[in-house]
Structures are given as structure tokens and as C-alpha cells.
């Protein structure tokens, strides 16, 4: 149908020429032709035109069909599979597509190189900054008898967490090459992060109610701890002073290990819940507290998807937030690594 639309001007031209010819034959007294002969001539001409149109349709659309087939395959090297041109316009199309592809590849290569340099620079910068931070931590540990050190340590922790998150962000593009599965205890993962976040909890007088039972899971400990850190950081950030954070673990009937973190914060409005994992989204709660960057949950979700962890959030405005991490079981590893 689309081909007929493209050729409608030719079809109209043929029909006009046919009608003009019929009128000329019928009106010319010098041509002795009865009506049946004229009809027969018209049938022959129309049949011939239809056959010609079908032949041209097959010939002129073969290139387009192959081009559409290539576009549906999503092949990164599609320019190498361009069909052989049938007409000069097909050759022009091939040359144009090849030139655009080469320019795109060149720009993409430049962007990757620039991103790689920036990533290396960021990683180097983070490592350089960690040296004075370590010295500051040693100074804090050596002067804990001073009450002001608690406040200093809490602020030091915030800087440390931001820099550490930046380091993980620079590593995320190569996460698949840095992904190591091992059996570990879920409680140990949480306890390690809580130990690092203790100064912040002390500053806000937040207590932790944690289920200390052992629950073996198989996961990447480093990246799982990164996710747990983002969730705990959010829980501490939005918990009221003197509040409690509840942490529980259990195993589902299917064998999946689940870690649940519950805070007593302001909660999340129902209309904000579908967007909490969007990059840069802070919602009403984030604007109210003026402390959200919109990156914590986004980064946690990005890492979780790559290592097969399911993140779910259940919250009611004014009644706190419940965040769960569901870990994959052993027979799901192959799907996780694809």
C-alpha cells in the first residue's frame, strides 16, 4: 500500500494517458475501431501496466526490505551488513548511512576516552583525598576525651561517605568485571556498615534494633555493602533524633534471603513511591528536609539490578519507610551475570 502511495503520480499519469488515448481513438474518424476492440486494447494496456508495476515493486522495494531487516536486528555493526544497492539512490543512501555511522563511532570513541580519563582522574582524586581523611580519623581517635570530637567525627563521616560513594560511582561502568560471588552471612554485611555509621547514629541518638541471627547468602559482599550503606544512610538521615531503626532478616519459602530496614522517619507520599529510584528525584520529603541529592536510591537500584538483588520500598506518609533487599538464590546466578 505504501508503494502505491509513492507511485500514485505515475498511476494517475497512466490513467490520464489511457483516457486521452481512448478519446482520441473514439473521436478520430480515420480510425475504424469498434467498442469491443477498444475495450480489449484497454484491458491489455491495464494488464501490462499492472504486471510492470508488480515487477517494479519487487525490484524497487528489495533494498528497503533488507534495510528494515537490518534495523530490526539491532546489530552494532549494521553498516557492514548494508544491502547491495539496486539503483543509484540506494548507493547514495548506503554512502550516507556509512558516513553517519563512522562519524557516530568516532564521536562515541572520543566520549568513551574522555569518560575513561575522567573516571581515572576521579578514582585517583578519591584515593588522594582518603589520605588526609585517614589522618583526620587518627586525630579524632586520639582525642576522644574532648566532647567536641563527637561532632567532628560525625561531620568527618559525612565527607567520608560522599567520597566513598564517588569512588563506587567511578567503578560502576566496570562493575561486571569486579563482580565476585561468595557465600557470606547477611548479618555480618549489615554489622560492618553499622559500625562505620556509628558516629552519625550517636550524634542523632538513634538506636538500632537488629536481628542478629545468621542467614547465609551468596552474593558480592562489596557491592551488597554499598547498597546496604545507601539504605542505612537514608534511614539515619530521615530518622528523628532519638528514633529507632529496625533491621530484620528472613528467608522466603523459595530460598531467597531478605534484609529489611525500617525507619521511623516522615515516610514517603504514595504519589512519590513509583519515582523514588529515579535519578535526581528527591520528592516532597527530600525538599522538606533539604538533605536529599536524589542519588542514593538511584545508585542502589542500579547496582542491585546488575548483581540480581531486588529492591522494594513500602512506605506511608507520616509512618516511616520499609525497604527490603531480596537476594538471588544459587540457581539464578547465570541469569544475574548475563
GISULVEN-V287129 format. One record per backbone hydrogen bond with DSSP energy under -0.5 kcal/mol. CO is the residue of the C=O (numbers start at 1). NH is the residue of the N-H. Records with the same first field share a line. If there is no record, write none. Layout:
CO: NH, NH
This chain:
1: 5
2: 6
3: 7
5: 8
7: 11
8: 12
9: 13
10: 14
11: 15
12: 16
13: 17
14: 18
15: 19
16: 20
17: 21
18: 22
19: 23
20: 24
21: 25
22: 26
23: 27
24: 28
27: 29
28: 31
30: 32
31: 33
34: 38
35: 39
36: 40
37: 41
38: 42
39: 43
40: 44
41: 45
42: 46
43: 47
44: 48
45: 49
46: 50
47: 51
48: 52
49: 53
50: 54
51: 55
52: 56
53: 57
54: 58
55: 59
56: 60
57: 61
58: 62
61: 65
62: 66
63: 67
64: 68
65: 69
66: 70
67: 71
68: 72
69: 73
70: 73, 74, 75
71: 74
75: 78
77: 80
78: 81
79: 82
87: 91
88: 92
89: 93
90: 94
91: 95
92: 96
93: 97
94: 98
95: 99
96: 100
97: 101
98: 102
99: 103
100: 104
101: 105
102: 106
103: 107
104: 108
105: 109
106: 110
107: 111
108: 112
109: 113
110: 114
111: 115
112: 116
113: 117
114: 118
115: 119
116: 120
117: 121
118: 122
119: 123
120: 124
121: 125
122: 126
123: 127
124: 128
125: 129
126: 130
127: 131
128: 131, 132
129: 133
130: 134
131: 135
132: 136
133: 137
134: 138
135: 139
136: 140
137: 141
138: 142
139: 143
140: 143
141: 144
143: 146
145: 147
146: 149
147: 150, 151
148: 152
149: 153
150: 154
151: 155
152: 156
153: 157
154: 158
155: 159
156: 160
157: 161
158: 162
159: 163
160: 164
161: 165
162: 166
163: 167
164: 168
165: 169
166: 170
167: 171
168: 172
171: 174
172: 175
174: 177, 178
175: 178
176: 179
178: 180
182: 219
184: 186, 217
185: 189
186: 190
187: 191
188: 192
189: 193
190: 194
191: 195
192: 196
193: 197
194: 198
195: 198
197: 200, 201
198: 202
199: 203
200: 204
201: 205, 206
202: 205
204: 242
207: 209, 245
208: 210
209: 247
210: 212
215: 186
217: 184, 219
219: 182, 221
220: 224
221: 225
222: 226
223: 227
224: 228
225: 229
226: 230
227: 231
228: 232
229: 233
230: 234
231: 235
232: 236
233: 237
234: 238
235: 239
240: 243
243: 207
244: 246
245: 209
246: 262
247: 211
248: 260
250: 258
252: 255
256: 252
257: 327
258: 250
259: 325
260: 248
261: 323
262: 246
263: 321
265: 320
266: 318
269: 272, 273
270: 274
272: 275
273: 276
275: 278
278: 281
282: 286
283: 287
284: 288
285: 289
286: 290, 291, 292
294: 280, 281
295: 299
296: 300
297: 301
298: 302
299: 303
300: 304
301: 305
302: 306
303: 307
304: 309
309: 311
310: 326
312: 324
314: 322
316: 319
320: 316
321: 263, 323
322: 314
323: 261
324: 312, 326
325: 259, 327
326: 310
329: 332
330: 333
332: 336
333: 337
334: 338
335: 338
